[in-house]
Amino acid sequence: MNSKVAKRQRDGIPMPLGLQGAFEAAQMFVISALIVVIPLGATWFAGGFAEKNLSVIAQLAGQIWLVGHGVPLSLTLSSGPSSATVQTGTFSLIPLGLLLIPFFLSWRAGRRLAKASYTDQLWQPLFGALAVYAAAGLATGFVCSTPNVSAPLLASTLLPVIPAAAGLITGSRLEAGSWSRLIGISAADWISKTSQDQRWAGSYMWTSVKAAFIAVVSAVSLSALLLAVNVIGRWNDIVAVYEALRAGAIGGAALTLAQLAYLPNTALWTLAWAGGDGFSLGAGSSVSPLGTSVAPVPPIPLLAALPTGQLGWGFVALLIPVCAGVLSGWWFVRAGENHFDEWLSLKIRPRWLSLPLSTIFLGAVTGAVAAVLSGALFFLSHGSAGVGRLTDLGPDSLPAALWVGAEVAVGVLIGALVAPWLNGERDGLPLMRKRSDSAE
């Protein structure tokens, strides 16, 4: 068969692939920048800023764009004429809502670039796109740095490339349908060269990773639901903060958009809270299911939904990661890839012993992977607001991840043990007869 038959057909704008990737990156930069510029511009035109110089607002938009791509900003604030009144710090609290924008824009671009490329030529548009996006970050960091707020040029160049590259690769892979069509390497051919035991072990571990991913996604979703319920319950307090600020319609809308940008952060903080370790809102503060102890916080409406005082019912939130683990364990058994249990049942005949051992191992593996995934999310959601007390915002990633991983492991134990009973009850006696027939 002609090798060109296996290649993807060109389908896109008729231009060199590197140039097409550069064009897609330019689109990504412009759209992500406009999402920041439009609300700031509307607020400026409505008189919401004391600063009347439009160039200062443009620099602020660039700084927000950089923060939204994970670039830390160095702050230098002066409250008096002497050098003793100068405070320095770093703003590193990434608005994950903004970080998702370049990811999804690049996801869309990756699909188009995969359509337009042959299998062995995809690197050309991807390289062109990442080079232009890195150059855009460098230019933004250089132009938008001021004596009071500056961005490291190396970080401005490299960090924006990370969400862009992740989105481009994800979109290209989904469009190609397989890694073999994307990069010319067939995973099936590689797997066919391994032994049956290796294939079973790899399938077991990969299914465990997917189960842990399901557990983390479920835990984050349940935490977001808990956050939504709490916001609705404290809505009057939130509205009172809005009214006290007197920001007007445009200013209130801009403030709401800023809070939406940090909404994924607060959902992850809620998960850390539900896990038991909690999170901090400044140095020396603590927000956990057992109680809240924080100093006065900035007048941000969403912070009015913080739980206050001692919470006698707070321990109930620990069920969120456990329930996510139950769903994960049930899904794992339904996937039918529990090869370690099959192998162990051959080595240890008494089922009352092999089943608990294999289930404990499954819970440990899935819980460990869930801890790694949740720890990465907690790390991204944690940061500093610059100077003063607000230099420690969010969960401590290591202990919070260990709490969540341990609770997910407990849930996996329950879900994996209950799943066969549920499946047998659903399928009825015929399933039991099939098993007895196979045993004979």
C-alpha positions as CSV (number, residue, x, y, z in Angstrom):
1,M,0.0,0.0,0.0
2,N,1.3,3.5,-0.8
3,S,2.5,5.2,2.3
4,K,0.7,8.3,1.4
5,V,-2.6,6.6,1.8
6,A,-2.0,6.4,5.6
7,K,-1.3,10.1,5.8
8,R,-3.9,12.7,6.6
9,Q,-5.1,14.7,3.6
10,R,-4.5,18.4,3.6
11,D,-7.7,20.3,4.5
12,G,-7.3,23.9,5.4
13,I,-6.1,27.3,4.3
14,P,-3.7,26.9,1.3
15,M,-0.6,28.3,2.9
16,P,2.7,26.9,4.2
17,L,2.1,24.9,7.4
18,G,4.4,26.9,9.5
19,L,2.7,30.1,8.4
20,Q,-0.7,28.6,9.1
21,G,0.4,27.7,12.6
22,A,1.6,31.2,13.1
23,F,-1.7,32.6,11.9
24,E,-3.6,30.3,14.3
25,A,-1.4,31.5,17.2
26,A,-2.0,35.1,16.3
27,Q,-5.7,34.5,16.4
28,M,-5.4,32.8,19.8
29,F,-3.5,35.8,21.1
30,V,-5.9,38.4,19.8
31,I,-9.0,36.6,21.1
32,S,-7.6,36.0,24.5
33,A,-6.4,39.6,24.7
34,L,-9.8,41.0,23.7
35,I,-11.5,38.9,26.4
36,V,-9.4,41.0,28.9
37,V,-9.4,44.3,27.1
38,I,-13.1,44.6,26.5
39,P,-14.3,44.6,30.1
40,L,-11.4,46.9,31.2
41,G,-12.1,49.3,28.3
42,A,-15.8,49.4,29.2
43,T,-15.0,50.1,32.8
44,W,-12.6,52.9,31.7
45,F,-15.1,54.5,29.4
46,A,-17.7,54.4,32.2
47,G,-15.3,56.3,34.5
48,G,-14.6,53.3,36.7
49,F,-10.9,54.0,36.9
50,A,-9.3,57.1,38.5
51,E,-6.5,56.7,36.0
52,K,-7.4,58.7,32.8
53,N,-4.4,57.6,30.7
54,L,-5.6,54.9,28.3
55,S,-2.1,53.5,27.9
56,V,-2.0,52.6,31.6
57,I,-5.2,50.6,31.2
58,A,-3.7,48.9,28.2
59,Q,-0.7,47.9,30.3
60,L,-3.0,46.6,33.0
61,A,-4.7,44.5,30.4
62,G,-1.4,43.0,29.3
63,Q,-0.5,42.3,32.9
64,I,-3.8,40.5,33.5
65,W,-3.2,38.5,30.3
66,L,0.2,37.4,31.6
67,V,-1.2,36.4,35.0
68,G,-3.9,34.5,33.2
69,H,-1.2,32.5,31.5
70,G,0.6,31.7,34.8
71,V,3.3,34.5,34.6
72,P,4.1,35.9,38.1
73,L,4.3,39.7,38.4
74,S,6.8,41.4,40.6
75,L,5.2,44.3,42.6
76,T,6.8,47.3,44.1
77,L,4.5,49.5,46.2
78,S,5.4,52.6,48.1
79,S,3.3,54.2,50.8
80,G,5.6,57.1,51.5
81,P,8.6,59.2,50.3
82,S,11.3,57.1,52.1
83,S,12.7,53.8,50.9
84,A,11.6,52.2,54.2
85,T,8.0,52.5,53.0
86,V,8.6,50.4,49.9
87,Q,7.1,47.0,49.8
88,T,7.9,44.3,47.3
89,G,6.2,41.1,46.5
90,T,5.0,38.7,43.8
91,F,1.5,38.3,42.4
92,S,1.2,34.6,41.5
93,L,-2.4,33.7,42.0
94,I,-3.4,32.3,38.6
95,P,-7.0,32.9,37.6
96,L,-7.7,29.4,36.3
97,G,-10.8,30.6,34.5
98,L,-8.6,32.8,32.3
99,L,-6.0,30.0,32.0
100,L,-8.7,27.8,30.4
101,I,-9.3,30.3,27.6
102,P,-6.0,29.9,25.8
103,F,-6.2,26.1,26.4
104,F,-9.6,25.8,24.6
105,L,-8.6,28.3,21.9
106,S,-5.5,26.3,21.2
107,W,-7.5,23.0,21.3
108,R,-9.7,24.4,18.5
109,A,-6.6,25.5,16.6
110,G,-5.0,22.1,17.0
111,R,-7.9,20.4,15.4
112,R,-7.7,22.7,12.4
113,L,-3.9,22.2,12.1
114,A,-4.3,18.5,12.2
115,K,-6.8,18.6,9.4
116,A,-4.4,20.7,7.3
117,S,-1.3,18.5,7.9
118,Y,0.1,15.2,6.7
119,T,1.1,12.8,9.5
120,D,4.8,13.5,9.3
121,Q,4.4,17.3,8.9
122,L,2.3,18.2,11.9
123,W,5.4,19.4,13.7
124,Q,5.7,22.3,11.3
125,P,2.4,24.2,12.2
126,L,2.8,23.3,15.8
127,F,6.3,24.8,15.9
128,G,5.1,27.9,14.1
129,A,2.2,28.4,16.5
130,L,4.2,27.9,19.6
131,A,7.0,30.2,18.3
132,V,4.5,33.0,17.6
133,Y,2.8,32.6,20.9
134,A,6.1,32.7,22.8
135,A,7.0,35.9,20.9
136,A,3.6,37.4,21.8
137,G,4.3,36.6,25.5
138,L,7.7,38.1,25.3
139,A,6.4,41.3,23.7
140,T,3.6,41.6,26.2
141,G,6.0,41.2,29.1
142,F,8.4,43.8,27.7
143,V,5.7,46.4,26.8
144,C,3.5,46.1,29.8
145,S,6.2,46.1,32.5
146,T,6.2,49.3,34.6
147,P,8.4,50.4,37.6
148,N,5.7,49.2,40.0
149,V,4.6,46.0,38.1
150,S,7.1,44.0,36.1
151,A,7.0,40.6,34.5
152,P,10.1,38.4,34.1
153,L,10.8,38.2,30.3
154,L,11.9,34.6,30.4
155,A,8.7,33.6,32.2
156,S,6.6,35.8,29.9
157,T,8.1,33.9,26.9
158,L,7.9,30.3,28.2
159,L,4.9,30.0,30.5
160,P,2.2,31.1,28.0
161,V,3.4,28.3,25.8
162,I,2.4,25.6,28.3
163,P,-1.4,26.0,28.1
164,A,-1.1,26.7,24.3
165,A,1.0,23.5,23.7
166,A,-1.4,21.4,25.9
167,G,-4.4,22.6,23.9
168,L,-2.7,22.2,20.5
169,I,-1.6,18.6,21.3
170,T,-5.0,17.7,22.8
171,G,-6.9,19.1,19.8
172,S,-4.6,17.5,17.3
173,R,-4.9,14.1,19.0
174,L,-8.7,14.2,19.1
175,E,-8.9,15.2,15.4
176,A,-6.4,12.5,14.3
177,G,-8.3,9.9,16.3
178,S,-5.1,8.0,17.3
179,W,-1.4,8.7,18.0
180,S,-0.4,6.7,15.0
181,R,-2.3,9.1,12.6
182,L,-0.9,12.0,14.6
183,I,2.8,11.1,14.9
184,G,3.1,8.0,12.8
185,I,3.7,5.6,15.8
186,S,1.2,2.9,16.4
187,A,0.6,2.0,20.0
188,A,-1.2,-1.2,18.9
189,D,2.0,-2.4,17.1
190,W,4.1,-1.7,20.2
191,I,1.7,-3.4,22.5
192,S,1.5,-6.5,20.2
193,K,5.2,-7.0,20.8
194,T,4.8,-7.3,24.6
195,S,3.8,-10.4,26.6
196,Q,0.3,-11.2,27.7
197,D,1.2,-10.5,31.3
198,Q,2.7,-7.2,30.4
199,R,-0.4,-6.2,28.5
200,W,-2.6,-7.2,31.4
201,A,-0.5,-5.2,33.8
202,G,-0.5,-2.2,31.5
203,S,-4.2,-2.4,31.0
204,Y,-4.7,-2.6,34.8
205,M,-2.5,0.4,35.6
206,W,-4.0,2.5,32.8
207,T,-7.6,1.7,33.9
208,S,-6.5,2.6,37.5
209,V,-5.3,6.0,36.2
210,K,-8.6,6.6,34.4
211,A,-10.5,5.6,37.5
212,A,-8.4,8.1,39.6
213,F,-9.2,10.8,36.9
214,I,-12.9,10.0,37.3
215,A,-12.6,10.3,41.0
216,V,-10.9,13.7,40.9
217,V,-13.3,15.0,38.3
218,S,-16.3,13.8,40.4
219,A,-14.8,15.3,43.6
220,V,-14.2,18.7,41.9
221,S,-17.8,18.6,40.4
222,L,-19.3,17.8,43.8
223,S,-17.2,20.5,45.4
224,A,-18.4,23.0,42.8
225,L,-22.0,22.0,43.6
226,L,-21.3,22.5,47.3
227,L,-19.8,25.9,46.5
228,A,-22.9,26.9,44.4
229,V,-25.3,25.8,47.2
230,N,-23.3,27.9,49.7
231,V,-23.3,30.9,47.4
232,I,-27.1,30.7,47.1
233,G,-27.5,30.3,50.8
234,R,-25.3,33.4,51.5
235,W,-26.7,35.4,48.6
236,N,-28.0,38.3,50.8
237,D,-24.5,38.8,52.3
238,I,-22.9,38.8,48.8
239,V,-25.4,41.4,47.5
240,A,-24.7,43.5,50.6
241,V,-21.0,43.6,49.7
242,Y,-21.9,44.6,46.1
243,E,-24.1,47.5,47.4
244,A,-21.4,48.7,49.8
245,L,-18.9,48.9,47.0
246,R,-21.1,51.1,44.9
247,A,-19.3,50.0,41.7
248,G,-22.1,50.8,39.4
249,A,-23.4,48.6,36.6
250,I,-20.2,48.5,34.6
251,G,-17.9,48.2,37.6
252,G,-20.1,45.5,39.1
253,A,-20.0,43.6,35.8
254,A,-16.2,43.8,35.7
255,L,-16.0,42.7,39.3
256,T,-18.2,39.8,38.6
257,L,-16.1,38.7,35.6
258,A,-13.0,38.9,37.8
259,Q,-14.6,36.6,40.3
260,L,-15.7,34.2,37.5
261,A,-12.0,34.1,36.4
262,Y,-11.2,32.8,39.9
263,L,-14.2,30.5,40.2
264,P,-12.3,27.3,39.3
265,N,-9.8,28.3,42.1
266,T,-12.5,28.6,44.6
267,A,-14.0,25.2,43.5
268,L,-10.6,23.6,44.1
269,W,-10.3,25.4,47.5
270,T,-13.8,23.9,48.3
271,L,-12.4,20.4,47.5
272,A,-9.5,21.0,49.8
273,W,-11.9,22.2,52.5
274,A,-14.1,19.1,51.9
275,G,-11.0,16.9,52.1
276,G,-10.4,18.1,55.6
277,D,-7.1,20.0,55.3
278,G,-8.8,23.3,54.3
279,F,-7.1,26.3,52.8
280,S,-5.8,29.7,53.9
281,L,-6.8,33.2,53.1
282,G,-3.6,34.9,54.2
283,A,-0.7,34.1,56.4
284,G,-1.9,32.7,59.7
285,S,-5.5,32.1,58.6
286,S,-7.3,28.8,58.3
287,V,-10.6,27.7,56.7
288,S,-11.4,24.1,57.3
289,P,-14.5,21.9,58.1
290,L,-13.8,22.2,61.8
291,G,-13.9,26.0,61.8
292,T,-12.8,29.3,60.2
293,S,-10.2,31.6,61.6
294,V,-9.2,34.5,59.3
295,A,-8.4,38.2,59.7
296,P,-10.5,40.8,57.9
297,V,-10.5,40.0,54.2
298,P,-10.8,42.4,51.2
299,P,-14.4,43.5,50.2
300,I,-14.8,40.8,47.5
301,P,-18.4,39.7,47.3
302,L,-17.7,36.0,46.8
303,L,-15.7,36.0,50.1
304,A,-18.9,36.8,51.9
305,A,-19.9,33.1,51.3
306,L,-17.0,31.9,53.6
307,P,-18.2,29.5,56.4
308,T,-17.9,31.2,59.7
309,G,-17.3,30.1,63.3
310,Q,-17.3,26.5,64.4
311,L,-19.1,24.1,62.1
312,G,-20.6,21.1,63.8
313,W,-21.7,19.6,60.5
314,G,-18.4,20.3,58.7
315,F,-17.2,16.7,58.9
316,V,-20.0,15.7,56.6
317,A,-18.1,17.3,53.7
318,L,-15.5,14.5,54.0
319,L,-18.0,12.3,52.2
320,I,-17.4,14.2,49.0
321,P,-14.0,12.6,48.1
322,V,-15.3,9.3,49.5
323,C,-18.4,9.4,47.2
324,A,-16.1,10.2,44.3
325,G,-14.0,7.2,45.2
326,V,-17.1,4.9,45.4
327,L,-18.0,6.0,41.8
328,S,-14.5,5.4,40.7
329,G,-14.3,1.9,42.2
330,W,-17.6,0.9,40.7
331,W,-16.5,2.2,37.3
332,F,-13.2,0.2,37.6
333,V,-15.0,-3.1,38.2
334,R,-17.4,-2.3,35.4
335,A,-14.5,-1.7,33.0
336,G,-13.5,-5.4,33.4
337,E,-9.8,-4.8,33.7
338,N,-9.2,-6.1,37.2
339,H,-6.4,-8.4,36.1
340,F,-4.5,-8.2,39.4
341,D,-7.5,-9.6,41.2
342,E,-7.7,-12.4,38.6
343,W,-4.0,-13.2,39.1
344,L,-4.2,-13.0,42.9
345,S,-7.2,-15.3,43.0
346,L,-5.1,-18.0,41.1
347,K,-2.2,-17.6,43.6
348,I,-4.4,-17.4,46.7
349,R,-7.4,-19.8,46.5
350,P,-9.5,-18.6,49.4
351,R,-11.7,-15.9,48.0
352,W,-12.2,-14.3,51.4
353,L,-8.5,-13.5,51.4
354,S,-7.7,-12.7,47.8
355,L,-10.6,-10.3,47.3
356,P,-9.7,-8.0,50.2
357,L,-6.0,-8.0,49.3
358,S,-6.7,-7.1,45.6
359,T,-9.2,-4.5,46.6
360,I,-6.8,-2.8,49.1
361,F,-4.2,-2.8,46.4
362,L,-6.6,-1.2,43.9
363,G,-7.6,1.5,46.5
364,A,-3.9,2.3,47.2
365,V,-3.0,2.6,43.5
366,T,-6.1,4.7,42.6
367,G,-5.8,6.8,45.8
368,A,-2.1,7.5,45.1
369,V,-2.9,8.6,41.5
370,A,-5.8,10.7,42.7
371,A,-3.5,12.4,45.2
372,V,-1.0,13.3,42.5
373,L,-3.8,14.7,40.2
374,S,-5.5,16.7,43.0
375,G,-2.1,17.9,44.3
376,A,-1.3,19.3,40.8
377,L,-4.6,21.1,40.8
378,F,-4.1,22.5,44.3
379,F,-0.7,23.7,43.4
380,L,-2.1,25.6,40.4
381,S,-4.9,27.1,42.5
382,H,-2.5,28.3,45.2
383,G,-0.7,31.6,45.0
384,S,0.1,35.0,46.4
385,A,-1.7,38.3,46.0
386,G,1.5,40.3,46.3
387,V,2.2,42.0,49.6
388,G,0.9,42.1,53.2
389,R,-0.9,39.2,54.7
390,L,-2.3,37.9,51.4
391,T,0.9,36.1,50.4
392,D,-0.6,32.7,51.1
393,L,-3.9,32.0,49.4
394,G,-5.3,28.6,48.8
395,P,-4.6,25.1,50.0
396,D,-1.2,23.6,50.9
397,S,-1.0,21.2,48.0
398,L,0.8,18.3,49.7
399,P,-1.3,17.7,52.8
400,A,-4.5,18.6,51.0
401,A,-3.7,16.1,48.3
402,L,-2.9,13.4,50.8
403,W,-6.2,13.9,52.5
404,V,-8.1,13.7,49.3
405,G,-6.1,10.7,48.1
406,A,-6.7,8.8,51.3
407,E,-10.5,9.5,51.2
408,V,-10.7,8.5,47.6
409,A,-8.9,5.2,48.4
410,V,-11.5,4.5,51.1
411,G,-14.3,5.2,48.6
412,V,-12.6,2.9,46.0
413,L,-12.6,0.1,48.5
414,I,-16.3,0.5,49.1
415,G,-17.2,0.9,45.4
416,A,-15.1,-2.0,44.2
417,L,-16.6,-4.3,46.9
418,V,-20.1,-3.3,46.2
419,A,-19.9,-3.2,42.4
420,P,-20.0,-7.0,41.9
421,W,-23.0,-7.3,44.1
422,L,-24.8,-4.5,42.3
423,N,-24.0,-6.0,38.9
424,G,-25.1,-9.5,40.0
425,E,-28.3,-8.1,41.4
426,R,-28.9,-6.2,38.2
427,D,-28.2,-9.2,35.9
428,G,-30.0,-11.6,38.2
429,L,-29.5,-15.4,38.5
430,P,-28.4,-16.0,34.9
431,L,-25.1,-14.4,35.7
432,M,-24.6,-16.6,38.7
433,R,-25.4,-19.7,36.6
434,K,-22.9,-18.7,34.0
435,R,-20.2,-18.4,36.7
436,S,-21.0,-21.8,38.1
437,D,-21.0,-23.4,34.6
438,S,-17.6,-21.9,33.8
439,A,-16.3,-23.2,37.2
440,E,-17.4,-26.7,36.2
